[in-house]
Structures are given as structure tokens and as C-alpha cells.
Amino acid sequence: MFGWFHAIMPREERFFDMFAKHSEVVLKGAEALRAMLEGGDAVAKNYQLVMDHEQAADNVTRDVLIAVRRTFITPFDRSVIRSLITSMDNGIDQMQKTAKAIRLFDVQTFEPEMKEMADAIVDAAKLVREAVLLLGSVRQEASRLAALTEKISQIEGRADELHDVGLKALYQKVGANNAMAYFVGNEIYDHLEKITDRFDDVANEIHGIVIEYG
């Protein structure tokens, strides 16, 4: 009974605007992190950008959580909204951790597979942005949303492969002679992989919305 009542009531559309704003910030954060991996001066130049975008994302997340508490009719169940925005925010939080690790260990050069993983992160962020922009029409866009979430999951799988290939190559390159270089490289690879894992979490949240509301 309540579900029918919920369906016919006017929705609070600002949630979709906030989701879109957050997804834009996440994409900017991903692009800044990828720029860091160009190495050299680009590390310091783009580090603060990652930090700034993470803070901006936190601000949007806070606005969403406040709106959830104060809004009578929400477009999706409140728990769904919280889970979605939290999963999105976890992605850029992990970007921040990656950037901090790079600065902590003063990494100035990056392996090819690291850069490919960062490219994959940007691609995933673009797909999330596209998917989020379709959530306001989830019934009409269910097929497209399902396809986008599948692509994000495929990117996560590819990133896992790059992680393993890159780590093996790094060990063959420095492992026997420079344990610290291997340790640092392993940390960077693991952080990058966790970012793609977080994007896969977002894809799962969106897929759940498609199943529930599509």
C-alpha cells in the first residue's frame, strides 16, 4: 500500500542533482590522480587537486545525508540513497588514500601498469557519471543502466589483471635487489586496485536500484 502511495507522490528531484554533482567531482578526482601518475612535477601539482575534490565530494555526501533525513518523499528508499552516495564517496576516499601514499613514499615515477590502472579508474568514473545521470529515468533507462554497470564490473576485472601482471613485473625488476621499492610499488598497486573495487561497489548499488525500481 505504501509503495503505491510512494509511487504517485511527487519526488524530491534534488537528490538526482546531488548525485550528478558528486559523480562530476569523483571524475575530476580520478583525472587528477591519473595526472599525478605522469610523475615528476605532476605529482605535487595534482596532489592538492585530489585532496580538494575529495573534500568537495564529502560536502555533497553530507548534503545528501541531511536531505535524506529532512525529505518526506525520496525518489528511492532512504537506505538505498545512503548506500549509493556512501559507495560513491568511498571511491574518491580511496583516491585520496592513494595520493597520500604516493606523497608519503615520495614516488616520482610509475610503472606502465599503474598508469593503465589509473586510465581504467577514469573510465569507470565516466561510466558512473553516465549511469548516475540516468537514475532519474530508471524505468526507461533500465537496459542502459544494466549495460553500464556491467562495463564497470568488466573494468574492475581488467584492473585486477593489471595489478597481478604489474606486481609480477615489478618483482622481476626490483624485488631481488630493492625490497623497499617492491614494497612501495605493491602499496601503490593495492591502492589503485581498491579504487576499482569501490567503483564496482557503486555498480552493484546502481544495479540493485535497477532491479528494485526499473
NORUR-V511528 format. One record per pair of residues at least 24 apart in sequence whose ideal C-beta (glycine too) atoms are under 10 Angstrom apart, sorted by the first residue. I is the first residue (numbers start at 1). J is the second residue. D is the distance in Angstrom with one decimal. If there is no record, write none. Layout:
I/J/D  I/J/D
This chain:
3/77/9.8  5/73/9.2  6/73/6.8  6/74/8.6  6/75/9.5  6/76/9.7  6/77/8.8  7/213/9.5  8/73/10.0  9/72/8.3  9/73/4.6  9/74/10.0  10/73/6.7  11/71/9.4  11/73/6.1  11/74/7.3  11/75/4.5  11/76/9.1  11/136/8.6  12/67/7.3  12/68/9.6  12/70/9.5  12/71/4.7  12/72/7.9  12/73/6.1  12/74/6.0  12/75/6.7  13/75/7.4  13/136/7.0  14/63/9.0  14/64/9.3  14/67/6.7  14/71/8.3  14/75/9.6  15/63/9.9  15/64/6.8  15/67/6.6  15/68/8.2  15/71/7.8  15/74/6.5  15/75/5.5  15/76/7.9  15/81/6.3  15/84/9.4  15/85/8.9  15/135/8.7  15/136/8.8  16/75/6.9  16/132/7.9  16/133/8.1  16/134/9.6  16/135/6.0  16/136/4.3  16/137/9.4  17/60/9.8  17/136/9.2  18/60/5.7  18/61/8.8  18/63/5.9  18/64/5.0  18/67/7.1  18/81/9.5  18/85/7.7  18/132/9.8  19/60/8.6  19/64/7.6  19/75/9.6  19/81/8.7  19/84/7.2  19/85/7.1  19/88/7.6  19/128/9.8  19/129/9.6  19/131/9.6  19/132/4.7  19/133/8.3  19/135/6.3  19/136/8.8  20/60/9.7  20/129/7.6  20/132/5.7  20/133/5.7  20/135/8.8  20/136/9.0  21/56/8.7  21/57/9.1  21/59/9.5  21/60/5.3  21/63/8.7  21/64/9.5  21/132/9.5  22/56/8.7  22/57/5.8  22/58/9.7  22/59/9.3  22/60/4.3  22/61/6.8  22/63/9.1  22/64/7.5  22/84/9.5  22/85/6.6  22/88/5.5  22/89/7.3  22/91/9.8  22/92/8.5  22/128/9.5  22/129/9.4  22/132/7.7  23/57/9.4  23/60/9.4  23/88/6.8  23/91/9.8  23/125/7.6  23/126/9.2  23/127/9.9  23/128/5.6  23/129/4.1  23/130/8.6  23/131/8.2  23/132/4.3  23/133/7.5  23/135/9.9  23/202/9.1  24/53/9.5  24/56/9.3  24/57/9.6  24/60/9.3  24/125/9.4  24/129/6.5  24/132/9.1  24/133/9.7  25/52/9.3  25/53/5.2  25/54/8.4  25/55/9.3  25/56/4.8  25/57/4.6  25/58/9.4  25/59/8.8  25/60/6.6  25/61/9.8  25/88/9.3  25/89/9.6  25/92/7.0  25/125/9.8  25/129/9.8  26/53/7.6  26/54/9.3  26/56/9.7  26/57/6.2  26/60/9.6  26/88/6.2  26/89/8.3  26/91/5.8  26/92/4.9  26/95/8.1  26/121/9.8  26/124/9.5  26/125/5.4  26/126/9.9  26/128/6.7  26/129/7.4  26/132/9.3  26/198/9.8  26/199/8.9  26/202/8.9  27/53/8.9  27/92/9.5  27/121/9.8  27/122/7.4  27/124/9.6  27/125/4.3  27/126/6.2  27/127/9.9  27/128/7.8  27/129/5.3  28/52/8.9  28/53/4.9  28/56/8.3  28/57/9.2  28/92/9.2  28/125/8.6  29/53/3.7  29/54/6.2  29/56/8.5  29/57/7.0  29/91/8.3  29/92/4.7  29/93/9.7  29/94/9.9  29/95/4.9  29/96/7.8  29/99/8.9  29/121/9.3  29/122/9.9  29/125/7.8  29/195/9.7  30/91/8.3  30/92/8.0  30/95/6.6  30/118/7.9  30/119/9.6  30/120/9.7  30/121/5.0  30/122/4.7  30/123/8.8  30/124/7.7  30/125/4.0  30/126/8.3  30/128/9.4  30/129/9.8  30/195/8.0  30/199/9.1  31/118/9.4  31/121/9.2  31/122/5.9  31/125/7.8  31/126/9.6  32/95/8.1  32/99/8.0  32/122/10.0  33/92/9.3  33/94/9.8  33/95/5.0  33/96/8.9  33/98/6.3  33/99/6.1  33/102/8.8  33/118/6.1  33/121/6.8  33/122/8.3  33/125/9.7  33/191/9.7  33/192/8.7  33/195/8.0  34/95/9.9  34/115/7.6  34/117/9.5  34/118/4.2  34/119/6.5  34/120/9.7  34/121/6.9  34/122/5.3  34/125/9.6  35/118/8.9  35/122/9.9  36/95/9.7  36/98/8.5  36/99/6.3  36/102/6.2  36/103/9.0  36/107/9.1  36/110/8.5  36/118/8.1  37/98/9.5  37/102/8.1  37/107/9.0  37/109/9.4  37/110/4.6  37/111/9.3  37/114/5.9  37/115/5.2  37/116/9.8  37/117/8.8  37/118/4.9  37/119/9.1  37/121/9.9  37/188/8.9  37/192/8.9  38/109/9.7  38/110/7.9  38/115/8.0  38/118/9.5  39/102/9.7  39/107/8.0  39/108/5.4  39/109/4.8  39/110/5.6  39/114/9.9  39/115/9.2  40/108/6.0  40/109/7.9  41/108/9.2  42/108/9.4  43/99/8.8  43/102/6.4  43/103/7.3  43/106/8.6  43/107/7.2  43/108/6.2  43/109/9.5  43/110/9.2  44/103/8.0  44/108/9.7  46/99/8.1  46/102/9.9  47/96/9.9  47/99/5.4  47/100/8.4  47/102/7.4  47/103/5.7  48/99/9.1  49/99/9.0  50/92/8.3  50/95/5.8  50/96/6.0  50/97/9.9  50/98/8.1  50/99/4.2  50/100/8.7  50/102/9.4  50/103/9.8  51/95/9.7  51/96/6.5  51/99/7.0  51/100/8.5  51/103/9.8  53/92/6.5  53/95/7.9  53/96/8.6  53/99/10.0  54/89/8.8  54/92/5.1  54/93/6.5  54/94/9.6  54/95/6.7  54/96/4.2  54/97/9.4  54/99/8.5  55/92/9.6  55/96/8.9  56/92/8.9  57/85/9.5  57/88/7.6  57/89/5.7  57/91/8.7  57/92/4.6  57/93/8.0  57/95/9.3  57/96/9.2  58/89/6.9  58/92/8.4  58/93/8.3  58/96/9.7  60/85/7.8  60/88/8.9  60/89/8.2  61/85/5.3  61/86/7.3  61/88/7.7  61/89/4.5  61/90/9.8  61/92/9.4  61/93/9.7  62/89/9.6  64/88/9.4  64/89/9.1  65/89/9.9  75/135/7.8  75/136/7.5  75/138/8.7  75/209/9.6  75/213/8.4  76/135/8.3  76/138/8.6  76/208/9.8  76/209/6.2  76/212/7.6  76/213/6.4  77/209/9.5  77/212/7.9  77/213/9.1  80/205/7.7  80/208/7.3  80/209/6.3  80/212/7.2  80/213/8.5  81/205/9.9  81/209/9.5  83/201/9.1  83/202/9.8  83/204/9.5  83/205/5.5  83/208/8.1  83/209/9.4  84/132/8.6  84/135/8.4  84/201/9.9  84/202/7.4  84/205/4.7  84/206/7.2  84/208/8.8  84/209/7.1  85/202/9.8  85/205/9.2  86/201/9.1  86/202/9.7  86/205/8.7  87/128/9.7  87/198/6.9  87/199/8.8  87/200/9.4  87/201/4.5  87/202/4.7  87/203/9.0  87/204/7.8  87/205/4.9  87/206/9.0  88/125/9.9  88/128/7.1  88/132/7.9  88/198/8.5  88/199/9.0  88/201/8.9  88/202/5.5  88/205/8.2  88/206/9.7  89/198/9.1  89/202/9.7  90/194/9.3  90/195/9.4  90/197/9.2  90/198/4.7  90/199/9.4  90/201/6.7  90/202/8.3  91/121/8.6  91/124/8.3  91/125/7.7  91/128/7.8  91/194/9.3  91/195/6.2  91/196/8.9  91/197/9.0  91/198/4.0  91/199/5.6  91/200/9.6  91/201/7.8  91/202/6.4  92/125/8.9  92/195/8.7  92/198/8.5  93/194/9.9  93/195/9.4  93/198/7.9  94/121/9.5  94/191/6.9  94/192/8.9  94/193/9.6  94/194/5.1  94/195/4.7  94/196/9.2  94/197/8.1  94/198/5.2  94/199/9.3  95/121/7.6  95/125/9.3  95/191/8.6  95/192/9.3  95/194/9.6  95/195/5.8  95/198/8.8  96/191/10.0  97/191/6.0  97/194/7.8  97/195/8.8  98/187/9.1  98/188/7.2  98/190/9.2  98/191/3.9  98/192/6.2  98/193/9.9  98/194/7.9  98/195/6.4  99/191/8.8  100/191/9.0  101/184/8.4  101/187/5.5  101/188/6.4  101/190/9.0  101/191/5.5  101/192/9.8  102/184/9.2  102/187/9.1  102/188/6.6  102/191/8.4  104/184/9.1  104/187/8.9  105/180/8.8  105/181/9.6  105/183/8.8  105/184/4.6  105/185/9.3  105/187/7.0  105/188/7.9  106/184/9.0  107/181/9.7  107/184/6.4  107/185/8.4  107/187/9.1  107/188/6.5  110/166/9.9  110/185/8.9  110/188/7.4  110/192/9.8  111/162/9.8  111/165/10.0  111/166/5.5  111/167/9.3  111/169/7.0  111/170/6.1  111/173/8.3  111/185/6.7  111/188/8.3  111/189/8.2  112/162/9.2  112/165/9.7  112/166/7.6  112/169/8.4  113/159/9.6  113/161/9.3  113/162/4.7  113/163/7.5  113/164/9.2  113/165/5.8  113/166/2.9  113/167/8.2  113/168/9.5  113/169/6.8  113/170/8.3  113/185/9.8  113/189/7.6  113/192/9.1  114/162/8.3  114/163/9.3  114/166/6.3  114/170/9.2  114/185/8.0  114/188/6.0  114/189/6.7  114/191/9.8  114/192/6.4  115/162/9.6  115/166/9.7  115/192/9.7  116/158/8.6  116/159/8.4  116/161/9.9  116/162/5.3  116/165/9.3  116/166/8.0  116/192/9.6  117/155/9.8  117/158/8.8  117/159/5.2  117/160/9.5  117/161/9.8  117/162/5.0  117/163/6.8  117/166/7.4  117/188/9.2  117/189/7.5  117/191/9.7  117/192/4.3  117/193/7.1  117/195/8.2  117/196/7.1  118/159/9.6  118/162/9.9  118/192/6.6  118/195/8.7  119/155/9.7  119/159/9.7  119/162/9.5  120/154/9.8  120/155/5.1  120/156/8.3  120/157/9.9  120/158/6.0  120/159/4.9  120/162/7.2  120/192/8.6  120/193/10.0  120/195/9.0  120/196/6.2  120/199/9.0  121/155/8.3  121/159/7.6  121/192/7.0  121/193/9.9  121/195/5.2  121/196/6.2  121/198/9.6  121/199/7.3  122/155/10.0  123/151/8.4  123/152/8.8  123/155/5.8  123/158/9.4  123/159/9.8  123/196/9.8  123/199/9.4  124/151/8.4  124/152/5.3  124/153/9.5  124/154/9.7  124/155/4.8  124/156/7.4  124/158/9.9  124/159/8.3  124/195/8.2  124/196/6.3  124/198/9.2  124/199/4.1  124/200/8.2  124/202/8.4  124/203/8.3  125/152/9.5  125/155/9.9  125/195/9.2  125/199/7.2  125/202/9.6  126/151/10.0  126/152/9.9  127/151/5.5  127/152/5.1  127/154/9.9  127/155/7.4  127/199/8.1  127/202/9.4  127/203/8.1  127/206/9.9  128/152/6.7  128/199/6.3  128/202/5.5  128/203/7.6  128/206/7.9  131/202/8.2  131/203/7.8  131/206/5.3  131/207/9.5  131/209/9.5  131/210/9.4  132/202/8.7  132/206/7.7  134/206/9.0  134/210/9.7  135/206/7.3  135/209/6.7  135/210/9.2  135/213/8.8  138/206/9.0  138/209/6.2  138/210/6.3  138/212/8.9  138/213/5.0  138/214/5.3  139/210/9.2  139/213/7.0  139/214/5.7  140/214/9.0  141/210/8.6  141/214/8.1  142/209/9.5  142/210/5.2  142/211/8.9  142/213/8.6  142/214/3.4  143/210/8.9  143/214/8.6  144/210/9.6  145/203/9.7  145/206/6.1  145/207/7.7  145/209/7.8  145/210/5.0  145/214/7.2  146/203/10.0  146/206/9.0  146/207/6.7  146/210/5.7  146/211/9.0  146/214/8.0  148/203/7.7  148/206/7.5  148/207/9.3  148/210/9.7  149/200/9.0  149/202/8.5  149/203/4.0  149/204/7.4  149/205/9.0  149/206/5.3  149/207/4.5  149/208/9.4  149/209/9.6  149/210/7.5  150/203/7.9  150/207/8.4  151/203/8.4  152/196/8.7  152/199/5.6  152/200/6.3  152/201/9.7  152/202/7.2  152/203/3.9  152/204/9.1  152/206/8.4  152/207/9.3  153/196/9.7  153/199/8.9  153/200/5.6  153/203/5.5  153/204/8.1  153/207/8.8  154/200/9.7  154/203/9.7  155/196/6.4  155/199/7.2  155/200/8.2  155/203/9.0  156/193/8.7  156/195/9.6  156/196/4.6  156/197/6.4  156/198/9.3  156/199/6.5  156/200/4.0  156/201/9.3  156/203/7.9  157/196/8.8  157/200/8.6  158/196/8.4  159/189/9.8  159/192/7.2  159/193/5.9  159/194/9.8  159/195/8.2  159/196/3.9  159/197/8.3  159/199/8.9  159/200/9.1  160/193/6.5  160/196/7.6  160/197/8.7  160/200/9.9  162/189/8.5  162/192/8.4  162/193/8.4  162/196/9.2  163/189/5.2  163/190/7.6  163/192/7.2  163/193/4.6  163/194/9.9  163/196/8.7  164/189/9.0  164/193/9.3  166/192/9.0  166/193/9.8  167/193/9.6
